[in-house]
Amino acid sequence: MVVTKADLARAIYKRHGGITTREAVAIVDIILETIKRRLVAGDQVYLGEIGMMEVVPRPTRRGRRPANGKVADRVLRYHPTRALRT
């Protein structure tokens, strides 16, 4: 099962009945934008029971992106928590 942004917004809306669906979507957007900004800035993002994400340099290798011809030099690395590894 894939969890989408709409699924997250719906969960927030159901759990906190005092907000509208639009406000729940705005909350999810703010959270995702904050995570993205921190990763682009080179920071590690730690989400309690989920794990840690970070952008790390990737060793250069032959190959390129077909869309723009550039070589990917940074990749997102995810380290799950011990609870999720089992």
N, C-alpha and C positions, 0 to 999 in steps of 0.2 A: 504494500500500500504506500502510495506517495502522499505526503502531507504538503498541501499548498498553502500559500499565503492566505487564501480565503478560509481554509480550514482553521488556521491559527486565529484569524479574526473572529470566526464563528465561536471558537472555544472561549475567547476573551469575552465576547458578547454574552454567552450563556452563563459564564461564571460571575460576571459583574453586570447584573441586570439594570443598573442605573445609567448605562451608557447606550448610545445608539450604535447601529452596525457601522455607520460611517466613522464614528469615533474609534471603534475597535479596529477598523482597517487603518486609520491614522496612527494608532498606537503601534501596530505591527510594522507599518512603514517606518516609523521613527526608530524602532528597535533595529530593524534590518539595515537602515541607512547608517546608524551609529556603528554597528558591527563592521559594515563595509568601509566606512571612513577610517576606523582604527586599524583594520587590516592593511589598507592602502598606505597608511602612515608607517607601517612596519611594526606595529604593536601586536602582542599576543592577545587573543580574546579567550577568556576562560569562562565557560558556562557551566556552573556548578555540577550538576549530575550528568551532563552531556559530554563534556570534554574540552580540549583546548584546540584552537585554530591559530595558525600563523602563516604568513607568506614568507617563503624561503627562496633563496636564489637556486636556480636549477643549472646544473652543469650544461654547457653548450654541447650540442650534438648535431649530427646531420639531420636535416629535415626542416620544414617550415610550415606555417599555417597556410593552407591553400587560399583562404579568403583574402589575406593581405600580404602574404609572402614573408612576414616577420617570424623570427624564431622566439619561442616562449622562453623567457629568461627568469621568470618568477612563477612559482606554483603555490597553491594553497595546500597546506599540510594539516591534517586533522589527527589528533591524538585522543581516542576515546578514553573515558574513565574506566577503572577496573571493573565496575559494575556492568558496563556495557560490553566488555570483552568476553564475558562468559556466555 
